Amino acid sequence: KLVRAGADHVISPQRIGGARMASVLLRPGVMSLLDVVTRGGGVTLAIEELAVPRGSPVAERTLGELEIGGRTGALVVAVRPSTTHGGSGLLFNPSSATALREEDTLIVMGEQDQIRALRGLMEVVA
């Protein structure tokens, strides 16, 4: 009814609860990791989206050249190419040969300090 009324997104607690129960039974390790990411659990892991700003020093360089994991500790989970450069969808588990472009979006996972370090790496130097 909500969709027919024009809602863009509808959240069903029953559906989410059922899917969660099934996932805990089928993939308990994965669900434990997701619990840490979404609820804290004493660890400060987060999953965030970071857009590559225009003029960023990471633009036009590959993930291998940037060595993001080694330099920041953050893990690049996916890249959403900019629509300006003809991109669509998400590129999951991008390879080291994946080149970043201005306005691409990185989906990253890490502790807050690691994500902060990656933001600093992506900043435009004036």
Secondary structure as UniProt FT lines:
FT   TURN            2..6
FT   HELIX           13..26
FT   HELIX           28..39
FT   TURN            41..42
FT   STRAND          45..51
FT   TURN            54..55
FT   TURN            57..60
FT   HELIX           63..66
FT   HELIX           68..72
FT   STRAND          75..80
FT   HELIX           83..85
FT   STRAND          91..92
FT   TURN            96..97
FT   TURN            102..103
FT   STRAND          105..111
FT   HELIX           112..122
//
